[in-house]
Amino acid sequence: MLVQHIVFETNPVRYRIERLYSESENEFYADSLPAALQKQRYGSELQAFVIMFYFELRVTEEKILNLLQAAGNVISAG
């Protein structure tokens, strides 16, 4: 017998940026995120989920927002 489940959960990922100090130059140097992650606040899986709900299932923006917030995502109506 096969029982199927679905789990809605957030999976926040914290990226640590290395920062080094040069005594000889009296300056800090910081690494940067990969280009694919820069200026991103939401992962590609979440973006695909929202697009599927909106375009394929015709779920309203308000209902998608309520679902995401209920699952623990920090997101505004804007």
mmCIF file of the N, C-alpha and C atoms, coordinates in Angstrom:
data_MODEL
# 
_entry.id   MODEL 
# 
loop_
_atom_site.group_PDB 
_atom_site.id 
_atom_site.type_symbol 
_atom_site.label_atom_id 
_atom_site.label_alt_id 
_atom_site.label_comp_id 
_atom_site.label_asym_id 
_atom_site.label_entity_id 
_atom_site.label_seq_id 
_atom_site.pdbx_PDB_ins_code 
_atom_site.Cartn_x 
_atom_site.Cartn_y 
_atom_site.Cartn_z 
_atom_site.occupancy 
_atom_site.B_iso_or_equiv 
_atom_site.pdbx_formal_charge 
_atom_site.auth_seq_id 
_atom_site.auth_comp_id 
_atom_site.auth_asym_id 
_atom_site.auth_atom_id 
_atom_site.pdbx_PDB_model_num 
ATOM 1   N N  . MET A 1 1  ? 0.850  -1.182 0.000   1.00 0.00 ? 1  MET A N  1 
ATOM 2   C CA . MET A 1 1  ? 0.000  0.000  0.000   1.00 0.00 ? 1  MET A CA 1 
ATOM 3   C C  . MET A 1 1  ? 0.886  1.233  0.000   1.00 0.00 ? 1  MET A C  1 
ATOM 4   N N  . LEU A 1 2  ? 0.527  2.208  -0.785  1.00 0.00 ? 2  LEU A N  1 
ATOM 5   C CA . LEU A 1 2  ? 1.284  3.449  -0.900  1.00 0.00 ? 2  LEU A CA 1 
ATOM 6   C C  . LEU A 1 2  ? 0.427  4.604  -0.397  1.00 0.00 ? 2  LEU A C  1 
ATOM 7   N N  . VAL A 1 3  ? 0.950  5.337  0.547   1.00 0.00 ? 3  VAL A N  1 
ATOM 8   C CA . VAL A 1 3  ? 0.261  6.518  1.073   1.00 0.00 ? 3  VAL A CA 1 
ATOM 9   C C  . VAL A 1 3  ? 1.083  7.737  0.683   1.00 0.00 ? 3  VAL A C  1 
ATOM 10  N N  . GLN A 1 4  ? 0.463  8.675  -0.012  1.00 0.00 ? 4  GLN A N  1 
ATOM 11  C CA . GLN A 1 4  ? 1.176  9.861  -0.458  1.00 0.00 ? 4  GLN A CA 1 
ATOM 12  C C  . GLN A 1 4  ? 0.852  11.044 0.435   1.00 0.00 ? 4  GLN A C  1 
ATOM 13  N N  . HIS A 1 5  ? 1.877  11.848 0.692   1.00 0.00 ? 5  HIS A N  1 
ATOM 14  C CA . HIS A 1 5  ? 1.726  13.061 1.496   1.00 0.00 ? 5  HIS A CA 1 
ATOM 15  C C  . HIS A 1 5  ? 2.292  14.244 0.727   1.00 0.00 ? 5  HIS A C  1 
ATOM 16  N N  . ILE A 1 6  ? 1.897  15.417 1.148   1.00 0.00 ? 6  ILE A N  1 
ATOM 17  C CA . ILE A 1 6  ? 2.500  16.644 0.627   1.00 0.00 ? 6  ILE A CA 1 
ATOM 18  C C  . ILE A 1 6  ? 2.848  17.513 1.826   1.00 0.00 ? 6  ILE A C  1 
ATOM 19  N N  . VAL A 1 7  ? 4.014  18.129 1.779   1.00 0.00 ? 7  VAL A N  1 
ATOM 20  C CA . VAL A 1 7  ? 4.487  18.941 2.888   1.00 0.00 ? 7  VAL A CA 1 
ATOM 21  C C  . VAL A 1 7  ? 4.754  20.348 2.392   1.00 0.00 ? 7  VAL A C  1 
ATOM 22  N N  . PHE A 1 8  ? 4.147  21.334 3.045   1.00 0.00 ? 8  PHE A N  1 
ATOM 23  C CA . PHE A 1 8  ? 4.429  22.730 2.764   1.00 0.00 ? 8  PHE A CA 1 
ATOM 24  C C  . PHE A 1 8  ? 5.255  23.266 3.913   1.00 0.00 ? 8  PHE A C  1 
ATOM 25  N N  . GLU A 1 9  ? 6.466  23.652 3.623   1.00 0.00 ? 9  GLU A N  1 
ATOM 26  C CA . GLU A 1 9  ? 7.328  24.211 4.648   1.00 0.00 ? 9  GLU A CA 1 
ATOM 27  C C  . GLU A 1 9  ? 8.308  25.178 4.013   1.00 0.00 ? 9  GLU A C  1 
ATOM 28  N N  . THR A 1 10 ? 8.780  26.102 4.793   1.00 0.00 ? 10 THR A N  1 
ATOM 29  C CA . THR A 1 10 ? 9.808  27.004 4.301   1.00 0.00 ? 10 THR A CA 1 
ATOM 30  C C  . THR A 1 10 ? 11.161 26.343 4.529   1.00 0.00 ? 10 THR A C  1 
ATOM 31  N N  . ASN A 1 11 ? 12.096 26.711 3.717   1.00 0.00 ? 11 ASN A N  1 
ATOM 32  C CA . ASN A 1 11 ? 13.449 26.178 3.837   1.00 0.00 ? 11 ASN A CA 1 
ATOM 33  C C  . ASN A 1 11 ? 14.438 27.335 3.662   1.00 0.00 ? 11 ASN A C  1 
ATOM 34  N N  . PRO A 1 12 ? 14.548 28.196 4.673   1.00 0.00 ? 12 PRO A N  1 
ATOM 35  C CA . PRO A 1 12 ? 15.451 29.335 4.535   1.00 0.00 ? 12 PRO A CA 1 
ATOM 36  C C  . PRO A 1 12 ? 16.906 28.882 4.494   1.00 0.00 ? 12 PRO A C  1 
ATOM 37  N N  . VAL A 1 13 ? 17.661 29.489 3.615   1.00 0.00 ? 13 VAL A N  1 
ATOM 38  C CA . VAL A 1 13 ? 19.079 29.175 3.476   1.00 0.00 ? 13 VAL A CA 1 
ATOM 39  C C  . VAL A 1 13 ? 19.869 30.442 3.777   1.00 0.00 ? 13 VAL A C  1 
ATOM 40  N N  . ARG A 1 14 ? 20.778 30.343 4.719   1.00 0.00 ? 14 ARG A N  1 
ATOM 41  C CA . ARG A 1 14 ? 21.604 31.500 5.077   1.00 0.00 ? 14 ARG A CA 1 
ATOM 42  C C  . ARG A 1 14 ? 22.972 31.325 4.425   1.00 0.00 ? 14 ARG A C  1 
ATOM 43  N N  . TYR A 1 15 ? 23.363 32.323 3.655   1.00 0.00 ? 15 TYR A N  1 
ATOM 44  C CA . TYR A 1 15 ? 24.667 32.307 3.019   1.00 0.00 ? 15 TYR A CA 1 
ATOM 45  C C  . TYR A 1 15 ? 25.607 33.172 3.852   1.00 0.00 ? 15 TYR A C  1 
ATOM 46  N N  . ARG A 1 16 ? 26.759 32.643 4.149   1.00 0.00 ? 16 ARG A N  1 
ATOM 47  C CA . ARG A 1 16 ? 27.749 33.378 4.918   1.00 0.00 ? 16 ARG A CA 1 
ATOM 48  C C  . ARG A 1 16 ? 28.765 33.961 3.943   1.00 0.00 ? 16 ARG A C  1 
ATOM 49  N N  . ILE A 1 17 ? 28.935 35.262 4.035   1.00 0.00 ? 17 ILE A N  1 
ATOM 50  C CA . ILE A 1 17 ? 29.878 35.966 3.175   1.00 0.00 ? 17 ILE A CA 1 
ATOM 51  C C  . ILE A 1 17 ? 31.173 36.156 3.953   1.00 0.00 ? 17 ILE A C  1 
ATOM 52  N N  . GLU A 1 18 ? 32.255 35.649 3.422   1.00 0.00 ? 18 GLU A N  1 
ATOM 53  C CA . GLU A 1 18 ? 33.533 35.785 4.098   1.00 0.00 ? 18 GLU A CA 1 
ATOM 54  C C  . GLU A 1 18 ? 34.045 37.218 3.933   1.00 0.00 ? 18 GLU A C  1 
ATOM 55  N N  . ARG A 1 19 ? 34.568 37.723 5.020   1.00 0.00 ? 19 ARG A N  1 
ATOM 56  C CA . ARG A 1 19 ? 35.077 39.097 5.040   1.00 0.00 ? 19 ARG A CA 1 
ATOM 57  C C  . ARG A 1 19 ? 36.461 39.058 5.674   1.00 0.00 ? 19 ARG A C  1 
ATOM 58  N N  . LEU A 1 20 ? 37.426 39.592 4.971   1.00 0.00 ? 20 LEU A N  1 
ATOM 59  C CA . LEU A 1 20 ? 38.801 39.568 5.451   1.00 0.00 ? 20 LEU A CA 1 
ATOM 60  C C  . LEU A 1 20 ? 39.334 40.992 5.597   1.00 0.00 ? 20 LEU A C  1 
ATOM 61  N N  . TYR A 1 21 ? 40.228 41.145 6.549   1.00 0.00 ? 21 TYR A N  1 
ATOM 62  C CA . TYR A 1 21 ? 40.834 42.453 6.797   1.00 0.00 ? 21 TYR A CA 1 
ATOM 63  C C  . TYR A 1 21 ? 42.308 42.407 6.433   1.00 0.00 ? 21 TYR A C  1 
ATOM 64  N N  . SER A 1 22 ? 42.751 43.406 5.681   1.00 0.00 ? 22 SER A N  1 
ATOM 65  C CA . SER A 1 22 ? 44.149 43.528 5.315   1.00 0.00 ? 22 SER A CA 1 
ATOM 66  C C  . SER A 1 22 ? 44.785 44.616 6.175   1.00 0.00 ? 22 SER A C  1 
ATOM 67  N N  . GLU A 1 23 ? 45.673 44.211 7.058   1.00 0.00 ? 23 GLU A N  1 
ATOM 68  C CA . GLU A 1 23 ? 46.336 45.191 7.923   1.00 0.00 ? 23 GLU A CA 1 
ATOM 69  C C  . GLU A 1 23 ? 47.221 46.128 7.121   1.00 0.00 ? 23 GLU A C  1 
ATOM 70  N N  . SER A 1 24 ? 47.898 45.592 6.120   1.00 0.00 ? 24 SER A N  1 
ATOM 71  C CA . SER A 1 24 ? 48.819 46.422 5.344   1.00 0.00 ? 24 SER A CA 1 
ATOM 72  C C  . SER A 1 24 ? 48.084 47.512 4.558   1.00 0.00 ? 24 SER A C  1 
ATOM 73  N N  . GLU A 1 25 ? 46.856 47.217 4.121   1.00 0.00 ? 25 GLU A N  1 
ATOM 74  C CA . GLU A 1 25 ? 46.076 48.196 3.366   1.00 0.00 ? 25 GLU A CA 1 
ATOM 75  C C  . GLU A 1 25 ? 45.021 48.879 4.220   1.00 0.00 ? 25 GLU A C  1 
ATOM 76  N N  . ASN A 1 26 ? 44.863 48.403 5.456   1.00 0.00 ? 26 ASN A N  1 
ATOM 77  C CA . ASN A 1 26 ? 43.874 48.957 6.377   1.00 0.00 ? 26 ASN A CA 1 
ATOM 78  C C  . ASN A 1 26 ? 42.473 48.975 5.745   1.00 0.00 ? 26 ASN A C  1 
ATOM 79  N N  . GLU A 1 27 ? 42.113 47.842 5.169   1.00 0.00 ? 27 GLU A N  1 
ATOM 80  C CA . GLU A 1 27 ? 40.849 47.765 4.436   1.00 0.00 ? 27 GLU A CA 1 
ATOM 81  C C  . GLU A 1 27 ? 40.241 46.372 4.574   1.00 0.00 ? 27 GLU A C  1 
ATOM 82  N N  . PHE A 1 28 ? 38.887 46.322 4.547   1.00 0.00 ? 28 PHE A N  1 
ATOM 83  C CA . PHE A 1 28 ? 38.170 45.052 4.560   1.00 0.00 ? 28 PHE A CA 1 
ATOM 84  C C  . PHE A 1 28 ? 37.837 44.633 3.133   1.00 0.00 ? 28 PHE A C  1 
ATOM 85  N N  . TYR A 1 29 ? 37.890 43.338 2.889   1.00 0.00 ? 29 TYR A N  1 
ATOM 86  C CA . TYR A 1 29 ? 37.492 42.774 1.605   1.00 0.00 ? 29 TYR A CA 1 
ATOM 87  C C  . TYR A 1 29 ? 36.421 41.724 1.870   1.00 0.00 ? 29 TYR A C  1 
ATOM 88  N N  . ALA A 1 30 ? 35.326 41.808 1.103   1.00 0.00 ? 30 ALA A N  1 
ATOM 89  C CA . ALA A 1 30 ? 34.224 40.870 1.297   1.00 0.00 ? 30 ALA A CA 1 
ATOM 90  C C  . ALA A 1 30 ? 33.961 40.117 0.010   1.00 0.00 ? 30 ALA A C  1 
ATOM 91  N N  . ASP A 1 31 ? 33.663 38.841 0.152   1.00 0.00 ? 31 ASP A N  1 
ATOM 92  C CA . ASP A 1 31 ? 33.277 38.020 -0.983  1.00 0.00 ? 31 ASP A CA 1 
ATOM 93  C C  . ASP A 1 31 ? 31.859 38.397 -1.386  1.00 0.00 ? 31 ASP A C  1 
ATOM 94  N N  . SER A 1 32 ? 31.383 37.919 -2.497  1.00 0.00 ? 32 SER A N  1 
ATOM 95  C CA . SER A 1 32 ? 30.012 38.215 -2.913  1.00 0.00 ? 32 SER A CA 1 
ATOM 96  C C  . SER A 1 32 ? 29.292 36.913 -3.257  1.00 0.00 ? 32 SER A C  1 
ATOM 97  N N  . LEU A 1 33 ? 27.985 36.995 -3.289  1.00 0.00 ? 33 LEU A N  1 
ATOM 98  C CA . LEU A 1 33 ? 27.175 35.838 -3.673  1.00 0.00 ? 33 LEU A CA 1 
ATOM 99  C C  . LEU A 1 33 ? 27.354 35.560 -5.159  1.00 0.00 ? 33 LEU A C  1 
ATOM 100 N N  . PRO A 1 34 ? 27.109 34.323 -5.584  1.00 0.00 ? 34 PRO A N  1 
ATOM 101 C CA . PRO A 1 34 ? 27.131 34.033 -7.026  1.00 0.00 ? 34 PRO A CA 1 
ATOM 102 C C  . PRO A 1 34 ? 26.095 34.900 -7.753  1.00 0.00 ? 34 PRO A C  1 
ATOM 103 N N  . ALA A 1 35 ? 26.366 35.204 -8.988  1.00 0.00 ? 35 ALA A N  1 
ATOM 104 C CA . ALA A 1 35 ? 25.495 36.094 -9.775  1.00 0.00 ? 35 ALA A CA 1 
ATOM 105 C C  . ALA A 1 35 ? 24.044 35.617 -9.787  1.00 0.00 ? 35 ALA A C  1 
ATOM 106 N N  . ALA A 1 36 ? 23.831 34.303 -9.800  1.00 0.00 ? 36 ALA A N  1 
ATOM 107 C CA . ALA A 1 36 ? 22.468 33.758 -9.850  1.00 0.00 ? 36 ALA A CA 1 
ATOM 108 C C  . ALA A 1 36 ? 21.677 34.067 -8.580  1.00 0.00 ? 36 ALA A C  1 
ATOM 109 N N  . LEU A 1 37 ? 22.365 34.348 -7.480  1.00 0.00 ? 37 LEU A N  1 
ATOM 110 C CA . LEU A 1 37 ? 21.680 34.605 -6.210  1.00 0.00 ? 37 LEU A CA 1 
ATOM 111 C C  . LEU A 1 37 ? 21.592 36.084 -5.855  1.00 0.00 ? 37 LEU A C  1 
ATOM 112 N N  . GLN A 1 38 ? 22.329 36.913 -6.558  1.00 0.00 ? 38 GLN A N  1 
ATOM 113 C CA . GLN A 1 38 ? 22.307 38.332 -6.237  1.00 0.00 ? 38 GLN A CA 1 
ATOM 114 C C  . GLN A 1 38 ? 20.946 38.930 -6.557  1.00 0.00 ? 38 GLN A C  1 
ATOM 115 N N  . LYS A 1 39 ? 20.476 39.786 -5.686  1.00 0.00 ? 39 LYS A N  1 
ATOM 116 C CA . LYS A 1 39 ? 19.174 40.477 -5.812  1.00 0.00 ? 39 LYS A CA 1 
ATOM 117 C C  . LYS A 1 39 ? 17.999 39.507 -5.770  1.00 0.00 ? 39 LYS A C  1 
ATOM 118 N N  . GLN A 1 40 ? 18.190 38.321 -5.199  1.00 0.00 ? 40 GLN A N  1 
ATOM 119 C CA . GLN A 1 40 ? 17.109 37.351 -5.056  1.00 0.00 ? 40 GLN A CA 1 
ATOM 120 C C  . GLN A 1 40 ? 16.690 37.284 -3.601  1.00 0.00 ? 40 GLN A C  1 
ATOM 121 N N  . ARG A 1 41 ? 15.402 37.256 -3.361  1.00 0.00 ? 41 ARG A N  1 
ATOM 122 C CA . ARG A 1 41 ? 14.900 37.071 -2.005  1.00 0.00 ? 41 ARG A CA 1 
ATOM 123 C C  . ARG A 1 41 ? 14.162 35.759 -1.869  1.00 0.00 ? 41 ARG A C  1 
ATOM 124 N N  . TYR A 1 42 ? 13.784 35.171 -3.001  1.00 0.00 ? 42 TYR A N  1 
ATOM 125 C CA . TYR A 1 42 ? 13.016 33.938 -2.989  1.00 0.00 ? 42 TYR A CA 1 
ATOM 126 C C  . TYR A 1 42 ? 13.658 32.946 -3.948  1.00 0.00 ? 42 TYR A C  1 
ATOM 127 N N  . GLY A 1 43 ? 13.682 31.680 -3.559  1.00 0.00 ? 43 GLY A N  1 
ATOM 128 C CA . GLY A 1 43 ? 14.300 30.643 -4.372  1.00 0.00 ? 43 GLY A CA 1 
ATOM 129 C C  . GLY A 1 43 ? 13.498 30.315 -5.620  1.00 0.00 ? 43 GLY A C  1 
ATOM 130 N N  . SER A 1 44 ? 14.141 29.634 -6.546  1.00 0.00 ? 44 SER A N  1 
ATOM 131 C CA . SER A 1 44 ? 13.500 29.301 -7.819  1.00 0.00 ? 44 SER A CA 1 
ATOM 132 C C  . SER A 1 44 ? 12.306 28.364 -7.632  1.00 0.00 ? 44 SER A C  1 
ATOM 133 N N  . GLU A 1 45 ? 12.357 27.478 -6.614  1.00 0.00 ? 45 GLU A N  1 
ATOM 134 C CA . GLU A 1 45 ? 11.224 26.578 -6.381  1.00 0.00 ? 45 GLU A CA 1 
ATOM 135 C C  . GLU A 1 45 ? 9.984  27.355 -5.955  1.00 0.00 ? 45 GLU A C  1 
ATOM 136 N N  . LEU A 1 46 ? 10.170 28.362 -5.091  1.00 0.00 ? 46 LEU A N  1 
ATOM 137 C CA . LEU A 1 46 ? 9.037  29.179 -4.646  1.00 0.00 ? 46 LEU A CA 1 
ATOM 138 C C  . LEU A 1 46 ? 8.492  30.002 -5.807  1.00 0.00 ? 46 LEU A C  1 
ATOM 139 N N  . GLN A 1 47 ? 9.373  30.534 -6.627  1.00 0.00 ? 47 GLN A N  1 
ATOM 140 C CA . GLN A 1 47 ? 8.916  31.306 -7.784  1.00 0.00 ? 47 GLN A CA 1 
ATOM 141 C C  . GLN A 1 47 ? 8.112  30.429 -8.740  1.00 0.00 ? 47 GLN A C  1 
ATOM 142 N N  . ALA A 1 48 ? 8.573  29.219 -8.996  1.00 0.00 ? 48 ALA A N  1 
ATOM 143 C CA . ALA A 1 48 ? 7.850  28.301 -9.890  1.00 0.00 ? 48 ALA A CA 1 
ATOM 144 C C  . ALA A 1 48 ? 6.502  27.911 -9.302  1.00 0.00 ? 48 ALA A C  1 
ATOM 145 N N  . PHE A 1 49 ? 6.455  27.725 -7.990  1.00 0.00 ? 49 PHE A N  1 
ATOM 146 C CA . PHE A 1 49 ? 5.219  27.384 -7.296  1.00 0.00 ? 49 PHE A CA 1 
ATOM 147 C C  . PHE A 1 49 ? 4.175  28.485 -7.491  1.00 0.00 ? 49 PHE A C  1 
ATOM 148 N N  . VAL A 1 50 ? 4.590  29.728 -7.304  1.00 0.00 ? 50 VAL A N  1 
ATOM 149 C CA . VAL A 1 50 ? 3.667  30.869 -7.449  1.00 0.00 ? 50 VAL A CA 1 
ATOM 150 C C  . VAL A 1 50 ? 3.197  30.991 -8.890  1.00 0.00 ? 50 VAL A C  1 
ATOM 151 N N  . ILE A 1 51 ? 4.092  30.861 -9.841  1.00 0.00 ? 51 ILE A N  1 
ATOM 152 C CA . ILE A 1 51 ? 3.724  30.958 -11.262 1.00 0.00 ? 51 ILE A CA 1 
ATOM 153 C C  . ILE A 1 51 ? 2.736  29.862 -11.634 1.00 0.00 ? 51 ILE A C  1 
ATOM 154 N N  . MET A 1 52 ? 2.965  28.637 -11.154 1.00 0.00 ? 52 MET A N  1 
ATOM 155 C CA . MET A 1 52 ? 2.046  27.540 -11.448 1.00 0.00 ? 52 MET A CA 1 
ATOM 156 C C  . MET A 1 52 ? 0.654  27.818 -10.874 1.00 0.00 ? 52 MET A C  1 
ATOM 157 N N  . PHE A 1 53 ? 0.609  28.255 -9.615  1.00 0.00 ? 53 PHE A N  1 
ATOM 158 C CA . PHE A 1 53 ? -0.688 28.541 -9.003  1.00 0.00 ? 53 PHE A CA 1 
ATOM 159 C C  . PHE A 1 53 ? -1.417 29.651 -9.751  1.00 0.00 ? 53 PHE A C  1 
ATOM 160 N N  . TYR A 1 54 ? -0.686 30.698 -10.116 1.00 0.00 ? 54 TYR A N  1 
ATOM 161 C CA . TYR A 1 54 ? -1.332 31.862 -10.737 1.00 0.00 ? 54 TYR A CA 1 
ATOM 162 C C  . TYR A 1 54 ? -1.793 31.570 -12.165 1.00 0.00 ? 54 TYR A C  1 
ATOM 163 N N  . PHE A 1 55 ? -0.905 31.033 -12.996 1.00 0.00 ? 55 PHE A N  1 
ATOM 164 C CA . PHE A 1 55 ? -1.241 30.866 -14.405 1.00 0.00 ? 55 PHE A CA 1 
ATOM 165 C C  . PHE A 1 55 ? -1.950 29.550 -14.722 1.00 0.00 ? 55 PHE A C  1 
ATOM 166 N N  . GLU A 1 56 ? -1.508 28.449 -14.149 1.00 0.00 ? 56 GLU A N  1 
ATOM 167 C CA . GLU A 1 56 ? -2.102 27.160 -14.490 1.00 0.00 ? 56 GLU A CA 1 
ATOM 168 C C  . GLU A 1 56 ? -3.368 26.876 -13.699 1.00 0.00 ? 56 GLU A C  1 
ATOM 169 N N  . LEU A 1 57 ? -3.379 27.249 -12.425 1.00 0.00 ? 57 LEU A N  1 
ATOM 170 C CA . LEU A 1 57 ? -4.536 26.946 -11.585 1.00 0.00 ? 57 LEU A CA 1 
ATOM 171 C C  . LEU A 1 57 ? -5.471 28.129 -11.388 1.00 0.00 ? 57 LEU A C  1 
ATOM 172 N N  . ARG A 1 58 ? -5.053 29.302 -11.886 1.00 0.00 ? 58 ARG A N  1 
ATOM 173 C CA . ARG A 1 58 ? -5.845 30.529 -11.820 1.00 0.00 ? 58 ARG A CA 1 
ATOM 174 C C  . ARG A 1 58 ? -6.247 30.901 -10.385 1.00 0.00 ? 58 ARG A C  1 
ATOM 175 N N  . VAL A 1 59 ? -5.286 30.753 -9.478  1.00 0.00 ? 59 VAL A N  1 
ATOM 176 C CA . VAL A 1 59 ? -5.493 31.142 -8.081  1.00 0.00 ? 59 VAL A CA 1 
ATOM 177 C C  . VAL A 1 59 ? -5.190 32.629 -7.975  1.00 0.00 ? 59 VAL A C  1 
ATOM 178 N N  . THR A 1 60 ? -6.016 33.365 -7.250  1.00 0.00 ? 60 THR A N  1 
ATOM 179 C CA . THR A 1 60 ? -5.816 34.810 -7.139  1.00 0.00 ? 60 THR A CA 1 
ATOM 180 C C  . THR A 1 60 ? -4.553 35.120 -6.342  1.00 0.00 ? 60 THR A C  1 
ATOM 181 N N  . GLU A 1 61 ? -4.010 36.310 -6.579  1.00 0.00 ? 61 GLU A N  1 
ATOM 182 C CA . GLU A 1 61 ? -2.807 36.748 -5.871  1.00 0.00 ? 61 GLU A CA 1 
ATOM 183 C C  . GLU A 1 61 ? -3.030 36.768 -4.361  1.00 0.00 ? 61 GLU A C  1 
ATOM 184 N N  . GLU A 1 62 ? -4.211 37.199 -3.942  1.00 0.00 ? 62 GLU A N  1 
ATOM 185 C CA . GLU A 1 62 ? -4.516 37.275 -2.512  1.00 0.00 ? 62 GLU A CA 1 
ATOM 186 C C  . GLU A 1 62 ? -4.483 35.883 -1.863  1.00 0.00 ? 62 GLU A C  1 
ATOM 187 N N  . LYS A 1 63 ? -5.040 34.888 -2.551  1.00 0.00 ? 63 LYS A N  1 
ATOM 188 C CA . LYS A 1 63 ? -5.042 33.537 -1.986  1.00 0.00 ? 63 LYS A CA 1 
ATOM 189 C C  . LYS A 1 63 ? -3.639 32.936 -1.965  1.00 0.00 ? 63 LYS A C  1 
ATOM 190 N N  . ILE A 1 64 ? -2.847 33.219 -2.998  1.00 0.00 ? 64 ILE A N  1 
ATOM 191 C CA . ILE A 1 64 ? -1.454 32.747 -3.006  1.00 0.00 ? 64 ILE A CA 1 
ATOM 192 C C  . ILE A 1 64 ? -0.689 33.391 -1.853  1.00 0.00 ? 64 ILE A C  1 
ATOM 193 N N  . LEU A 1 65 ? -0.889 34.678 -1.647  1.00 0.00 ? 65 LEU A N  1 
ATOM 194 C CA . LEU A 1 65 ? -0.237 35.394 -0.545  1.00 0.00 ? 65 LEU A CA 1 
ATOM 195 C C  . LEU A 1 65 ? -0.626 34.778 0.793   1.00 0.00 ? 65 LEU A C  1 
ATOM 196 N N  . ASN A 1 66 ? -1.902 34.521 0.993   1.00 0.00 ? 66 ASN A N  1 
ATOM 197 C CA . ASN A 1 66 ? -2.362 33.917 2.250   1.00 0.00 ? 66 ASN A CA 1 
ATOM 198 C C  . ASN A 1 66 ? -1.743 32.536 2.460   1.00 0.00 ? 66 ASN A C  1 
ATOM 199 N N  . LEU A 1 67 ? -1.650 31.737 1.407   1.00 0.00 ? 67 LEU A N  1 
ATOM 200 C CA . LEU A 1 67 ? -1.050 30.411 1.504   1.00 0.00 ? 67 LEU A CA 1 
ATOM 201 C C  . LEU A 1 67 ? 0.433  30.502 1.879   1.00 0.00 ? 67 LEU A C  1 
ATOM 202 N N  . LEU A 1 68 ? 1.155  31.393 1.218   1.00 0.00 ? 68 LEU A N  1 
ATOM 203 C CA . LEU A 1 68 ? 2.586  31.542 1.495   1.00 0.00 ? 68 LEU A CA 1 
ATOM 204 C C  . LEU A 1 68 ? 2.831  32.036 2.916   1.00 0.00 ? 68 LEU A C  1 
ATOM 205 N N  . GLN A 1 69 ? 2.030  32.998 3.359   1.00 0.00 ? 69 GLN A N  1 
ATOM 206 C CA . GLN A 1 69 ? 2.190  33.505 4.729   1.00 0.00 ? 69 GLN A CA 1 
ATOM 207 C C  . GLN A 1 69 ? 1.808  32.452 5.753   1.00 0.00 ? 69 GLN A C  1 
ATOM 208 N N  . ALA A 1 70 ? 0.798  31.656 5.479   1.00 0.00 ? 70 ALA A N  1 
ATOM 209 C CA . ALA A 1 70 ? 0.401  30.596 6.397   1.00 0.00 ? 70 ALA A CA 1 
ATOM 210 C C  . ALA A 1 70 ? 1.480  29.531 6.524   1.00 0.00 ? 70 ALA A C  1 
ATOM 211 N N  . ALA A 1 71 ? 2.276  29.350 5.454   1.00 0.00 ? 71 ALA A N  1 
ATOM 212 C CA . ALA A 1 71 ? 3.361  28.373 5.476   1.00 0.00 ? 71 ALA A CA 1 
ATOM 213 C C  . ALA A 1 71 ? 4.621  28.932 6.136   1.00 0.00 ? 71 ALA A C  1 
ATOM 214 N N  . GLY A 1 72 ? 4.580  30.220 6.532   1.00 0.00 ? 72 GLY A N  1 
ATOM 215 C CA . GLY A 1 72 ? 5.711  30.800 7.241   1.00 0.00 ? 72 GLY A CA 1 
ATOM 216 C C  . GLY A 1 72 ? 6.635  31.653 6.396   1.00 0.00 ? 72 GLY A C  1 
ATOM 217 N N  . ASN A 1 73 ? 6.273  31.908 5.144   1.00 0.00 ? 73 ASN A N  1 
ATOM 218 C CA . ASN A 1 73 ? 7.099  32.764 4.305   1.00 0.00 ? 73 ASN A CA 1 
ATOM 219 C C  . ASN A 1 73 ? 6.875  34.227 4.658   1.00 0.00 ? 73 ASN A C  1 
ATOM 220 N N  . VAL A 1 74 ? 7.942  34.988 4.708   1.00 0.00 ? 74 VAL A N  1 
ATOM 221 C CA . VAL A 1 74 ? 7.852  36.412 4.968   1.00 0.00 ? 74 VAL A CA 1 
ATOM 222 C C  . VAL A 1 74 ? 7.768  37.100 3.609   1.00 0.00 ? 74 VAL A C  1 
ATOM 223 N N  . ILE A 1 75 ? 6.557  37.567 3.296   1.00 0.00 ? 75 ILE A N  1 
ATOM 224 C CA . ILE A 1 75 ? 6.315  38.158 1.982   1.00 0.00 ? 75 ILE A CA 1 
ATOM 225 C C  . ILE A 1 75 ? 5.190  39.181 2.119   1.00 0.00 ? 75 ILE A C  1 
ATOM 226 N N  . SER A 1 76 ? 5.279  40.269 1.372   1.00 0.00 ? 76 SER A N  1 
ATOM 227 C CA . SER A 1 76 ? 4.256  41.310 1.454   1.00 0.00 ? 76 SER A CA 1 
ATOM 228 C C  . SER A 1 76 ? 3.327  41.215 0.248   1.00 0.00 ? 76 SER A C  1 
ATOM 229 N N  . ALA A 1 77 ? 2.248  41.960 0.304   1.00 0.00 ? 77 ALA A N  1 
ATOM 230 C CA . ALA A 1 77 ? 1.264  41.949 -0.783  1.00 0.00 ? 77 ALA A CA 1 
ATOM 231 C C  . ALA A 1 77 ? 1.809  42.616 -2.033  1.00 0.00 ? 77 ALA A C  1 
ATOM 232 N N  . GLY A 1 78 ? 2.840  43.421 -1.891  1.00 0.00 ? 78 GLY A N  1 
ATOM 233 C CA . GLY A 1 78 ? 3.415  44.129 -3.047  1.00 0.00 ? 78 GLY A CA 1 
ATOM 234 C C  . GLY A 1 78 ? 4.127  43.186 -3.946  1.00 0.00 ? 78 GLY A C  1 
# 
